[in-house]
């Protein structure tokens, strides 16, 4: 038996926890069976299909906590996969949406919230002279890439292995390739699934690897319209940029006439009020937002410098969408942004302090139990990886024992803590000392 398997079988007895969960979450099991008859896979997003031990059905959320249909209460670190920066059903957002419900759900035309929110965004986001709205992160990334191609008259873009930019065929490549796929495809883009249409595949480089970026520009520089990245690689290990790496991307894109795009769908309004741009002190040409900007409602934003956004303003670059600028969604965004910006963004200091305390507390307990674990990221979003070396690239994360972490997450669920299976932890402004203490106590019980 390997060392990690020994740890798994002696500490995280997933079978015992799964048995208990099946007993106390019978309502979720029954609903899952019913959903699978008419809903593909029984879930609305494929990533939820693999939830262990089975997808739970939730009835309500309040603050930092969730209740499932069987009445079980959980401290929640999934936060809807990131959007709930203010927690579940925050009063300012709920009130703002309620006030607009009777005025109309959508107009397909202009209303005051469009410019009220755009003015807020332009004030908060370093790269934003103006913005454009859509509904999802996938959509808004496509707008950004289209704009980059139009402005530069170049056909392709450069992305980094492990970075996620939505589910469109053009970007869903080299996201989570296996070791076998990496051997098979080499440095070429690896499709994530069947049915993806062939086309001008992106150029793929390695995160934190300057040589791979320079090589890509030497070989394909005349084709590259944009470099796009998650400034903090949240989707594949919360891997931060090496010191000077974002500055290097800023320099090489300026030198080659290429647009630099930060995909801030996760980091925007989560790492800081000004997002990763403020946190790292590097300003891109364009940036995409979703998740936290809507505080739980579907909104995405493209922010950029005037010279680029003018191509959308003039109609040279087509940007459309029936529900773009939906008044209910923008009411939620205005309330959320005003709440986050209050007192100079004081809530971020609390989230960073609390998140680091939680991360370090869990980390120390696992290490004391001889579990091989490292932590990346910090504060409002961090990652636990069951491996011995801290990763710098996506390929480094392939050493992580995902099965062992999955057993840990199942055990924590049984103890009343909801976690994402990939090791990511999200905090909200609603989390407090009580949630941290409850979580650390749950880890103690699990390890005993």
C-alpha positions as a Markdown table, in Angstrom:
| # | Residue | x | y | z |
|---|---|---|---|---|
| 1 | Unk | 0.0 | 0.0 | 0.0 |
| 2 | Unk | 1.4 | 3.5 | -1.0 |
| 3 | Unk | 1.9 | 6.2 | 1.7 |
| 4 | Unk | -1.0 | 8.3 | 0.4 |
| 5 | Unk | -3.4 | 5.3 | 0.2 |
| 6 | Unk | -2.4 | 4.5 | 3.7 |
| 7 | Unk | -3.3 | 8.0 | 4.8 |
| 8 | Unk | -6.6 | 7.8 | 2.9 |
| 9 | Unk | -7.7 | 4.5 | 4.4 |
| 10 | Unk | -6.6 | 5.4 | 7.9 |
| 11 | Unk | -8.0 | 8.9 | 8.1 |
| 12 | Unk | -10.5 | 9.7 | 5.4 |
| 13 | Unk | -12.8 | 6.6 | 5.4 |
| 14 | Unk | -15.0 | 7.9 | 2.6 |
| 15 | Unk | -17.2 | 4.8 | 2.5 |
| 16 | Unk | -18.3 | 5.4 | 6.1 |
| 17 | Unk | -19.1 | 9.1 | 5.4 |
| 18 | Unk | -20.9 | 8.2 | 2.1 |
| 19 | Unk | -23.1 | 5.7 | 4.0 |
| 20 | Unk | -24.1 | 8.4 | 6.5 |
| 21 | Unk | -24.7 | 10.9 | 3.8 |
| 22 | Unk | -27.0 | 8.5 | 1.9 |
| 23 | Unk | -29.0 | 8.0 | 5.1 |
| 24 | Unk | -29.4 | 11.7 | 6.0 |
| 25 | Unk | -29.9 | 13.1 | 2.4 |
| 26 | Unk | -32.5 | 10.7 | 1.1 |
| 27 | Unk | -34.5 | 13.6 | -0.4 |
| 28 | Unk | -31.5 | 14.6 | -2.6 |
| 29 | Unk | -31.1 | 11.0 | -3.7 |
| 30 | Unk | -34.8 | 10.8 | -4.7 |
| 31 | Unk | -34.7 | 14.1 | -6.6 |
| 32 | Unk | -31.6 | 13.0 | -8.4 |
| 33 | Unk | -33.3 | 9.9 | -9.7 |
| 34 | Unk | -36.3 | 12.0 | -10.8 |
| 35 | Unk | -34.1 | 14.6 | -12.6 |
| 36 | Unk | -32.1 | 12.1 | -14.6 |
| 37 | Unk | -35.3 | 11.0 | -16.4 |
| 38 | Unk | -35.7 | 14.4 | -18.2 |
| 39 | Unk | -32.6 | 16.4 | -17.5 |
| 40 | Unk | -29.3 | 15.4 | -19.3 |
| 41 | Unk | -27.1 | 13.9 | -16.6 |
| 42 | Unk | -29.6 | 15.1 | -13.9 |
| 43 | Unk | -27.8 | 18.4 | -13.6 |
| 44 | Unk | -27.7 | 21.8 | -15.3 |
| 45 | Unk | -23.9 | 22.0 | -15.7 |
| 46 | Unk | -21.7 | 19.0 | -16.5 |
| 47 | Unk | -19.2 | 19.9 | -13.7 |
| 48 | Unk | -21.9 | 19.2 | -11.1 |
| 49 | Unk | -22.4 | 15.7 | -12.4 |
| 50 | Unk | -19.3 | 14.3 | -10.6 |
| 51 | Unk | -20.2 | 15.7 | -7.2 |
| 52 | Unk | -19.4 | 13.1 | -4.5 |
| 53 | Unk | -21.0 | 11.1 | -3.2 |
| 54 | Unk | -24.0 | 12.4 | -5.2 |
| 55 | Unk | -25.4 | 15.9 | -6.1 |
| 56 | Unk | -27.2 | 17.5 | -3.2 |
| 57 | Unk | -30.4 | 19.5 | -3.6 |
| 58 | Unk | -30.5 | 22.7 | -1.7 |
| 59 | Unk | -33.6 | 24.5 | -0.5 |
| 60 | Unk | -32.2 | 27.8 | 0.8 |
| 61 | Unk | -29.1 | 29.8 | 1.6 |
| 62 | Unk | -28.4 | 32.6 | 4.0 |
| 63 | Unk | -25.1 | 34.3 | 4.6 |
| 64 | Unk | -22.4 | 31.8 | 4.7 |
| 65 | Unk | -24.7 | 28.8 | 5.2 |
| 66 | Unk | -26.8 | 26.4 | 3.1 |
| 67 | Unk | -29.7 | 24.0 | 3.9 |
| 68 | Unk | -30.5 | 21.0 | 1.8 |
| 69 | Unk | -33.9 | 19.6 | 1.1 |
| 70 | Unk | -33.5 | 17.2 | 4.0 |
| 71 | Unk | -32.9 | 20.1 | 6.4 |
| 72 | Unk | -29.1 | 19.5 | 6.8 |
| 73 | Unk | -27.2 | 22.7 | 7.5 |
| 74 | Unk | -23.7 | 23.4 | 6.0 |
| 75 | Unk | -21.0 | 26.1 | 6.1 |
| 76 | Unk | -20.6 | 26.8 | 2.5 |
| 77 | Unk | -17.2 | 27.4 | 0.7 |
| 78 | Unk | -18.5 | 26.6 | -2.8 |
| 79 | Unk | -20.5 | 29.9 | -3.0 |
| 80 | Unk | -22.1 | 28.9 | -6.2 |
| 81 | Unk | -18.7 | 28.3 | -7.7 |
| 82 | Unk | -17.6 | 31.8 | -6.9 |
| 83 | Unk | -20.3 | 34.4 | -7.6 |
| 84 | Unk | -21.6 | 34.8 | -4.0 |
| 85 | Unk | -19.0 | 37.4 | -2.8 |
| 86 | Unk | -21.6 | 38.7 | -0.3 |
| 87 | Unk | -22.8 | 35.3 | 0.7 |
| 88 | Unk | -26.3 | 33.9 | 0.1 |
| 89 | Unk | -29.3 | 36.2 | -0.2 |
| 90 | Unk | -27.5 | 39.4 | 0.9 |
| 91 | Unk | -30.0 | 41.9 | 2.1 |
| 92 | Unk | -28.8 | 44.9 | -0.1 |
| 93 | Unk | -29.0 | 42.8 | -3.2 |
| 94 | Unk | -32.3 | 41.1 | -2.4 |
| 95 | Unk | -33.8 | 44.5 | -1.6 |
| 96 | Unk | -32.5 | 46.1 | -4.8 |
| 97 | Unk | -33.9 | 43.3 | -7.0 |
| 98 | Unk | -37.2 | 43.3 | -5.2 |
| 99 | Unk | -37.6 | 47.0 | -5.7 |
| 100 | Unk | -37.2 | 46.5 | -9.5 |
| 101 | Unk | -39.3 | 43.4 | -9.9 |
| 102 | Unk | -42.6 | 45.3 | -10.3 |
| 103 | Unk | -41.1 | 47.8 | -12.7 |
| 104 | Unk | -40.4 | 45.1 | -15.4 |
| 105 | Unk | -38.1 | 42.1 | -15.8 |
| 106 | Unk | -36.4 | 43.2 | -19.1 |
| 107 | Unk | -36.9 | 45.9 | -21.7 |
| 108 | Unk | -34.5 | 45.2 | -24.6 |
| 109 | Unk | -33.9 | 48.9 | -24.4 |
| 110 | Unk | -32.2 | 51.5 | -22.3 |
| 111 | Unk | -32.6 | 52.3 | -18.6 |
| 112 | Unk | -30.7 | 54.3 | -16.0 |
| 113 | Unk | -29.1 | 51.4 | -14.3 |
| 114 | Unk | -27.0 | 50.7 | -17.5 |
| 115 | Unk | -25.0 | 53.9 | -17.1 |
| 116 | Unk | -25.2 | 54.0 | -13.3 |
| 117 | Unk | -23.4 | 50.6 | -13.1 |
| 118 | Unk | -21.0 | 51.4 | -16.0 |
| 119 | Unk | -20.0 | 54.6 | -14.1 |
| 120 | Unk | -19.3 | 52.5 | -11.0 |
| 121 | Unk | -17.3 | 50.0 | -13.0 |
| 122 | Unk | -15.2 | 52.6 | -14.8 |
| 123 | Unk | -14.3 | 54.2 | -11.4 |
| 124 | Unk | -13.3 | 50.9 | -9.8 |
| 125 | Unk | -11.5 | 49.0 | -12.6 |
| 126 | Unk | -8.1 | 50.3 | -13.5 |
| 127 | Unk | -8.3 | 49.5 | -17.3 |
| 128 | Unk | -11.9 | 50.6 | -17.7 |
| 129 | Unk | -12.6 | 53.7 | -19.8 |
| 130 | Unk | -15.9 | 52.0 | -20.8 |
| 131 | Unk | -17.6 | 48.6 | -20.5 |
| 132 | Unk | -20.0 | 46.3 | -22.3 |
| 133 | Unk | -22.4 | 43.9 | -20.8 |
| 134 | Unk | -23.3 | 40.2 | -21.4 |
| 135 | Unk | -24.6 | 37.4 | -19.3 |
| 136 | Unk | -21.9 | 34.8 | -18.8 |
| 137 | Unk | -18.1 | 34.6 | -18.6 |
| 138 | Unk | -18.1 | 32.4 | -21.8 |
| 139 | Unk | -19.9 | 35.1 | -23.8 |
| 140 | Unk | -17.8 | 38.0 | -22.6 |
| 141 | Unk | -14.5 | 36.3 | -23.4 |
| 142 | Unk | -15.7 | 35.8 | -26.9 |
| 143 | Unk | -16.4 | 39.5 | -27.2 |
| 144 | Unk | -12.9 | 40.3 | -25.9 |
| 145 | Unk | -11.2 | 38.0 | -28.4 |
| 146 | Unk | -13.3 | 39.2 | -31.3 |
| 147 | Unk | -12.4 | 42.8 | -30.4 |
| 148 | Unk | -8.7 | 41.9 | -30.2 |
| 149 | Unk | -8.8 | 40.2 | -33.7 |
| 150 | Unk | -10.6 | 43.2 | -35.1 |
| 151 | Unk | -8.2 | 45.8 | -33.6 |
| 152 | Unk | -5.0 | 44.0 | -34.6 |
| 153 | Unk | -6.2 | 42.3 | -37.8 |
| 154 | Unk | -4.6 | 39.1 | -36.6 |
| 155 | Unk | -6.4 | 35.7 | -36.4 |
| 156 | Unk | -5.1 | 33.9 | -33.3 |
| 157 | Unk | -4.5 | 34.3 | -29.6 |
| 158 | Unk | -2.2 | 32.9 | -27.0 |
| 159 | Unk | -3.5 | 31.2 | -23.9 |
| 160 | Unk | -1.9 | 29.2 | -21.1 |
| 161 | Unk | -2.2 | 25.6 | -20.2 |
| 162 | Unk | -4.7 | 25.0 | -17.4 |
| 163 | Unk | -6.4 | 28.4 | -17.8 |
| 164 | Unk | -10.2 | 28.3 | -18.3 |
| 165 | Unk | -11.9 | 30.9 | -20.5 |
| 166 | Unk | -15.4 | 29.4 | -20.9 |
| 167 | Unk | -16.9 | 26.4 | -22.7 |
| 168 | Unk | -16.9 | 27.7 | -26.3 |
| 169 | Unk | -15.0 | 25.5 | -28.7 |
| 170 | Unk | -12.5 | 28.2 | -29.4 |
| 171 | Unk | -11.2 | 28.4 | -25.8 |
| 172 | Unk | -12.0 | 25.1 | -24.2 |
| 173 | Unk | -8.6 | 23.6 | -25.1 |
| 174 | Unk | -5.6 | 22.6 | -22.9 |
| 175 | Unk | -7.7 | 23.2 | -19.8 |
| 176 | Unk | -7.2 | 20.0 | -17.8 |
| 177 | Unk | -5.3 | 17.7 | -20.1 |
| 178 | Unk | -4.1 | 14.4 | -18.7 |
| 179 | Unk | -0.5 | 13.2 | -18.7 |
| 180 | Unk | -1.4 | 10.9 | -21.6 |
| 181 | Unk | -2.9 | 13.7 | -23.6 |
| 182 | Unk | 0.1 | 15.9 | -23.0 |
| 183 | Unk | 2.3 | 13.2 | -24.3 |
| 184 | Unk | 0.0 | 12.7 | -27.3 |
| 185 | Unk | -0.4 | 16.4 | -28.3 |
| 186 | Unk | 2.8 | 17.9 | -27.1 |
| 187 | Unk | 2.6 | 21.7 | -27.2 |
| 188 | Unk | -0.5 | 21.7 | -29.4 |
| 189 | Unk | -3.9 | 22.6 | -28.1 |
| 190 | Unk | -5.7 | 19.7 | -26.5 |
| 191 | Unk | -9.5 | 19.6 | -27.0 |
| 192 | Unk | -11.5 | 19.0 | -23.8 |
| 193 | Unk | -14.2 | 16.8 | -25.3 |
| 194 | Unk | -15.8 | 15.4 | -28.4 |
| 195 | Unk | -17.6 | 17.4 | -31.0 |
| 196 | Unk | -15.5 | 20.5 | -30.7 |
| 197 | Unk | -15.2 | 22.1 | -34.2 |
| 198 | Unk | -11.7 | 22.3 | -35.8 |
| 199 | Unk | -10.4 | 25.8 | -36.5 |
| 200 | Unk | -7.5 | 28.1 | -35.9 |
| 201 | Unk | -6.4 | 26.6 | -32.6 |
| 202 | Unk | -5.0 | 28.9 | -30.0 |
| 203 | Unk | -1.3 | 29.0 | -29.3 |
| 204 | Unk | -0.6 | 27.4 | -25.9 |
| 205 | Unk | 2.2 | 28.4 | -23.6 |
| 206 | Unk | 3.1 | 27.4 | -20.0 |
| 207 | Unk | 2.2 | 29.6 | -17.1 |
| 208 | Unk | 5.1 | 31.3 | -15.4 |
| 209 | Unk | 7.4 | 30.2 | -18.3 |
| 210 | Unk | 8.8 | 33.2 | -20.1 |
| 211 | Unk | 10.7 | 31.1 | -22.6 |
| 212 | Unk | 7.6 | 29.4 | -23.8 |
| 213 | Unk | 5.9 | 32.8 | -24.3 |
| 214 | Unk | 8.9 | 34.2 | -26.1 |
| 215 | Unk | 9.1 | 31.1 | -28.3 |
| 216 | Unk | 5.4 | 31.5 | -29.2 |
| 217 | Unk | 6.0 | 35.1 | -30.3 |
| 218 | Unk | 9.1 | 34.1 | -32.3 |
| 219 | Unk | 7.2 | 31.4 | -34.2 |
| 220 | Unk | 3.7 | 33.0 | -34.4 |
| 221 | Unk | 4.1 | 36.7 | -33.5 |
| 222 | Unk | 2.5 | 38.0 | -36.7 |
| 223 | Unk | -0.7 | 35.9 | -36.0 |
| 224 | Unk | -1.2 | 36.7 | -32.3 |
| 225 | Unk | -4.0 | 39.2 | -31.6 |
| 226 | Unk | -4.1 | 38.8 | -27.9 |
| 227 | Unk | -2.6 | 37.1 | -24.9 |
| 228 | Unk | -5.3 | 36.0 | -22.4 |
| 229 | Unk | -4.8 | 34.6 | -18.9 |
| 230 | Unk | -6.2 | 34.3 | -15.5 |
| 231 | Unk | -3.9 | 36.6 | -13.6 |
| 232 | Unk | -4.2 | 34.2 | -10.6 |
| 233 | Unk | -4.7 | 30.7 | -12.1 |
| 234 | Unk | -7.8 | 30.0 | -10.0 |
| 235 | Unk | -9.2 | 27.2 | -12.2 |
| 236 | Unk | -6.2 | 25.0 | -11.9 |
| 237 | Unk | -4.6 | 25.3 | -8.5 |
| 238 | Unk | -4.9 | 29.0 | -7.6 |
| 239 | Unk | -1.3 | 29.4 | -8.9 |
| 240 | Unk | -0.1 | 32.9 | -8.6 |
| 241 | Unk | 2.2 | 34.6 | -11.2 |
| 242 | Unk | 5.9 | 34.5 | -10.5 |
| 243 | Unk | 7.3 | 37.8 | -9.4 |
| 244 | Unk | 7.6 | 39.9 | -12.6 |
| 245 | Unk | 5.7 | 37.5 | -14.8 |
| 246 | Unk | 2.6 | 39.7 | -15.4 |
| 247 | Unk | 4.9 | 42.6 | -16.0 |
| 248 | Unk | 6.7 | 40.5 | -18.6 |
| 249 | Unk | 3.4 | 39.8 | -20.3 |
| 250 | Unk | 2.6 | 43.5 | -20.3 |
| 251 | Unk | 6.0 | 44.4 | -21.8 |
| 252 | Unk | 6.0 | 41.7 | -24.6 |
| 253 | Unk | 2.4 | 42.5 | -25.6 |
| 254 | Unk | 3.1 | 46.3 | -25.8 |
| 255 | Unk | 6.3 | 45.6 | -27.8 |
| 256 | Unk | 4.6 | 43.3 | -30.3 |
| 257 | Unk | 1.3 | 45.3 | -30.7 |
| 258 | Unk | -0.7 | 42.6 | -29.0 |
| 259 | Unk | -3.6 | 43.1 | -26.7 |
| 260 | Unk | -3.2 | 41.8 | -23.1 |
| 261 | Unk | -6.5 | 40.4 | -21.7 |
| 262 | Unk | -7.0 | 39.5 | -18.1 |
| 263 | Unk | -9.8 | 37.0 | -17.5 |
| 264 | Unk | -11.0 | 38.3 | -14.2 |
| 265 | Unk | -14.2 | 36.2 | -14.2 |
| 266 | Unk | -13.0 | 34.8 | -10.8 |
| 267 | Unk | -10.5 | 37.3 | -9.5 |
| 268 | Unk | -12.6 | 40.4 | -10.3 |
| 269 | Unk | -14.1 | 42.0 | -7.2 |
| 270 | Unk | -12.8 | 39.0 | -5.2 |
| 271 | Unk | -9.0 | 39.6 | -4.7 |
| 272 | Unk | -9.6 | 43.3 | -4.3 |
| 273 | Unk | -12.1 | 46.0 | -5.2 |
| 274 | Unk | -10.1 | 46.6 | -8.4 |
| 275 | Unk | -9.6 | 42.9 | -9.0 |
| 276 | Unk | -6.2 | 41.3 | -9.8 |
| 277 | Unk | -5.2 | 44.5 | -11.7 |
| 278 | Unk | -5.2 | 46.3 | -8.4 |
| 279 | Unk | -3.8 | 43.4 | -6.4 |
| 280 | Unk | -0.8 | 42.8 | -8.7 |
| 281 | Unk | -0.4 | 46.4 | -10.0 |
| 282 | Unk | -0.5 | 45.5 | -13.7 |
| 283 | Unk | -3.1 | 47.0 | -16.0 |
| 284 | Unk | -4.2 | 45.0 | -19.1 |
| 285 | Unk | -5.8 | 46.4 | -22.2 |
| 286 | Unk | -9.0 | 44.5 | -21.7 |
| 287 | Unk | -10.5 | 42.5 | -18.8 |
| 288 | Unk | -13.5 | 40.2 | -18.5 |
| 289 | Unk | -15.7 | 39.9 | -15.4 |
| 290 | Unk | -18.6 | 37.7 | -14.3 |
| 291 | Unk | -19.3 | 35.7 | -11.1 |
| 292 | Unk | -18.8 | 38.2 | -8.2 |
| 293 | Unk | -19.8 | 41.3 | -10.2 |
| 294 | Unk | -23.5 | 40.1 | -10.2 |
| 295 | Unk | -23.3 | 38.7 | -6.6 |
| 296 | Unk | -25.3 | 35.6 | -7.7 |
| 297 | Unk | -27.2 | 36.9 | -10.7 |
| 298 | Unk | -26.0 | 36.3 | -14.3 |
| 299 | Unk | -23.9 | 39.3 | -15.4 |
| 300 | Unk | -20.6 | 39.6 | -17.3 |
| 301 | Unk | -18.6 | 42.6 | -18.2 |
| 302 | Unk | -15.9 | 43.6 | -20.7 |
| 303 | Unk | -13.9 | 46.5 | -19.5 |
| 304 | Unk | -11.2 | 48.3 | -21.6 |
| 305 | Unk | -9.4 | 51.3 | -22.9 |
| 306 | Unk | -11.3 | 53.8 | -25.0 |
| 307 | Unk | -9.3 | 53.1 | -28.2 |
| 308 | Unk | -10.3 | 49.5 | -28.1 |
| 309 | Unk | -13.9 | 49.8 | -26.9 |
| 310 | Unk | -14.5 | 52.4 | -29.6 |
| 311 | Unk | -14.7 | 49.5 | -32.1 |
| 312 | Unk | -17.8 | 48.2 | -30.2 |
| 313 | Unk | -19.2 | 51.7 | -29.7 |
| 314 | Unk | -19.0 | 52.4 | -33.5 |
| 315 | Unk | -20.5 | 49.0 | -34.4 |
| 316 | Unk | -17.4 | 47.9 | -36.3 |
| 317 | Unk | -17.3 | 44.9 | -33.8 |
| 318 | Unk | -20.7 | 43.3 | -33.4 |
| 319 | Unk | -21.8 | 42.9 | -29.8 |
| 320 | Unk | -25.4 | 41.8 | -29.2 |
| 321 | Unk | -27.6 | 40.0 | -26.8 |
| 322 | Unk | -31.3 | 40.1 | -25.9 |
| 323 | Unk | -30.8 | 40.1 | -22.2 |
| 324 | Unk | -27.6 | 42.2 | -22.1 |
| 325 | Unk | -28.0 | 45.0 | -19.4 |
| 326 | Unk | -31.0 | 43.3 | -17.8 |
| 327 | Unk | -32.4 | 45.7 | -15.2 |
| 328 | Unk | -32.8 | 43.1 | -12.4 |
| 329 | Unk | -29.2 | 41.9 | -12.9 |
| 330 | Unk | -27.8 | 45.5 | -12.9 |
| 331 | Unk | -29.9 | 46.3 | -9.8 |
| 332 | Unk | -28.1 | 43.5 | -8.1 |
| 333 | Unk | -24.7 | 44.6 | -9.4 |
| 334 | Unk | -25.1 | 48.2 | -8.3 |
| 335 | Unk | -26.1 | 47.1 | -4.8 |
| 336 | Unk | -23.2 | 44.6 | -4.6 |
| 337 | Unk | -20.6 | 47.0 | -5.9 |
| 338 | Unk | -21.7 | 49.8 | -3.5 |
| 339 | Unk | -21.6 | 47.3 | -0.6 |
| 340 | Unk | -18.1 | 46.2 | -1.6 |
| 341 | Unk | -16.8 | 49.7 | -2.1 |
| 342 | Unk | -18.1 | 51.0 | 1.3 |
| 343 | Unk | -15.5 | 52.4 | 3.7 |
| 344 | Unk | -12.8 | 52.1 | 1.0 |
| 345 | Unk | -13.3 | 48.4 | 0.5 |
| 346 | Unk | -12.9 | 47.5 | 4.1 |
| 347 | Unk | -14.6 | 44.2 | 3.7 |
| 348 | Unk | -11.5 | 42.9 | 1.7 |
| 349 | Unk | -9.2 | 43.3 | 4.7 |
| 350 | Unk | -11.6 | 41.1 | 6.7 |
| 351 | Unk | -11.8 | 38.5 | 3.9 |
| 352 | Unk | -8.1 | 38.3 | 3.6 |
| 353 | Unk | -7.4 | 38.0 | 7.3 |
| 354 | Unk | -10.2 | 35.5 | 7.8 |
| 355 | Unk | -9.4 | 33.5 | 4.7 |
| 356 | Unk | -5.7 | 33.2 | 5.6 |
| 357 | Unk | -6.5 | 32.2 | 9.2 |
| 358 | Unk | -8.8 | 29.5 | 7.9 |
| 359 | Unk | -6.4 | 28.3 | 5.2 |
| 360 | Unk | -3.5 | 28.1 | 7.7 |
| 361 | Unk | -5.6 | 26.4 | 10.3 |
| 362 | Unk | -6.7 | 23.6 | 8.0 |
| 363 | Unk | -3.2 | 23.3 | 6.6 |
| 364 | Unk | -1.6 | 22.9 | 10.0 |
| 365 | Unk | -4.1 | 20.3 | 11.1 |
| 366 | Unk | -3.7 | 18.2 | 8.0 |
| 367 | Unk | 0.1 | 18.4 | 8.2 |
| 368 | Unk | 0.0 | 17.4 | 11.8 |
| 369 | Unk | -1.9 | 14.3 | 10.7 |
| 370 | Unk | 0.9 | 13.6 | 8.1 |
| 371 | Unk | -1.2 | 14.4 | 5.1 |
| 372 | Unk | 0.9 | 15.7 | 2.2 |
| 373 | Unk | -0.6 | 19.1 | 1.5 |
| 374 | Unk | 0.3 | 22.5 | 0.2 |
| 375 | Unk | -1.8 | 25.7 | -0.1 |
| 376 | Unk | -1.9 | 28.3 | -2.9 |
| 377 | Unk | -3.8 | 31.5 | -3.2 |
| 378 | Unk | -5.1 | 33.2 | -0.2 |
| 379 | Unk | -7.8 | 35.2 | 1.5 |
| 380 | Unk | -11.1 | 35.2 | -0.5 |
| 381 | Unk | -10.0 | 32.3 | -2.7 |
| 382 | Unk | -7.4 | 29.6 | -2.0 |
| 383 | Unk | -6.6 | 26.0 | -2.9 |
| 384 | Unk | -5.5 | 22.9 | -1.0 |
| 385 | Unk | -3.5 | 20.4 | -3.0 |
| 386 | Unk | -2.6 | 17.0 | -1.6 |
| 387 | Unk | 0.9 | 16.9 | -2.9 |
| 388 | Unk | 4.4 | 17.8 | -1.5 |
| 389 | Unk | 5.6 | 20.5 | -3.8 |
| 390 | Unk | 3.9 | 23.9 | -4.4 |
| 391 | Unk | 3.0 | 24.2 | -8.1 |
| 392 | Unk | 4.2 | 26.9 | -10.5 |
| 393 | Unk | 2.5 | 25.5 | -13.6 |
| 394 | Unk | -0.6 | 23.4 | -14.4 |
| 395 | Unk | 1.6 | 20.4 | -15.0 |
| 396 | Unk | 2.9 | 20.6 | -11.5 |
| 397 | Unk | -0.7 | 20.0 | -10.2 |
| 398 | Unk | -0.8 | 16.6 | -11.9 |
| 399 | Unk | 1.1 | 15.3 | -8.9 |
| 400 | Unk | -1.8 | 16.0 | -6.6 |
| 401 | Unk | -3.7 | 13.1 | -5.1 |
| 402 | Unk | -7.2 | 14.1 | -6.3 |
| 403 | Unk | -8.8 | 10.9 | -5.0 |
| 404 | Unk | -7.4 | 11.6 | -1.5 |
| 405 | Unk | -8.8 | 15.1 | -1.6 |
| 406 | Unk | -12.1 | 13.8 | -2.8 |
| 407 | Unk | -12.3 | 11.6 | 0.3 |
| 408 | Unk | -11.5 | 14.5 | 2.5 |
| 409 | Unk | -14.2 | 16.6 | 0.8 |
| 410 | Unk | -16.8 | 13.8 | 1.4 |
| 411 | Unk | -15.8 | 13.6 | 5.0 |
| 412 | Unk | -16.1 | 17.3 | 5.4 |
| 413 | Unk | -19.5 | 17.2 | 3.8 |
| 414 | Unk | -20.6 | 14.7 | 6.3 |
| 415 | Unk | -19.3 | 17.0 | 9.0 |
| 416 | Unk | -21.4 | 19.9 | 7.6 |
| 417 | Unk | -19.0 | 21.7 | 5.4 |
| 418 | Unk | -19.5 | 22.1 | 1.6 |
| 419 | Unk | -16.3 | 22.1 | -0.5 |
| 420 | Unk | -15.6 | 22.0 | -4.2 |
| 421 | Unk | -14.1 | 18.7 | -5.3 |
| 422 | Unk | -11.2 | 20.4 | -7.0 |
| 423 | Unk | -9.7 | 21.8 | -3.8 |
| 424 | Unk | -10.8 | 25.4 | -4.3 |
| 425 | Unk | -12.2 | 27.3 | -1.3 |
| 426 | Unk | -14.2 | 30.5 | -1.7 |
| 427 | Unk | -14.9 | 33.0 | 1.1 |
| 428 | Unk | -17.6 | 35.7 | 1.2 |
| 429 | Unk | -18.1 | 38.9 | 3.3 |
| 430 | Unk | -20.7 | 36.8 | 5.2 |
| 431 | Unk | -18.2 | 34.4 | 6.6 |
| 432 | Unk | -17.1 | 35.2 | 10.1 |
| 433 | Unk | -15.2 | 33.8 | 13.1 |
| 434 | Unk | -18.0 | 31.4 | 13.8 |
| 435 | Unk | -17.7 | 29.8 | 10.4 |
| 436 | Unk | -14.0 | 29.5 | 10.7 |
| 437 | Unk | -14.2 | 27.8 | 14.2 |
| 438 | Unk | -17.0 | 25.5 | 13.0 |
| 439 | Unk | -14.8 | 24.5 | 10.0 |
| 440 | Unk | -11.6 | 23.9 | 12.0 |
| 441 | Unk | -13.7 | 21.8 | 14.5 |
| 442 | Unk | -15.0 | 19.8 | 11.6 |
| 443 | Unk | -11.5 | 19.1 | 10.4 |
| 444 | Unk | -10.5 | 18.0 | 14.0 |
| 445 | Unk | -13.5 | 15.6 | 14.1 |
| 446 | Unk | -12.7 | 14.2 | 10.7 |
| 447 | Unk | -9.0 | 13.6 | 11.6 |
| 448 | Unk | -9.9 | 12.0 | 14.9 |
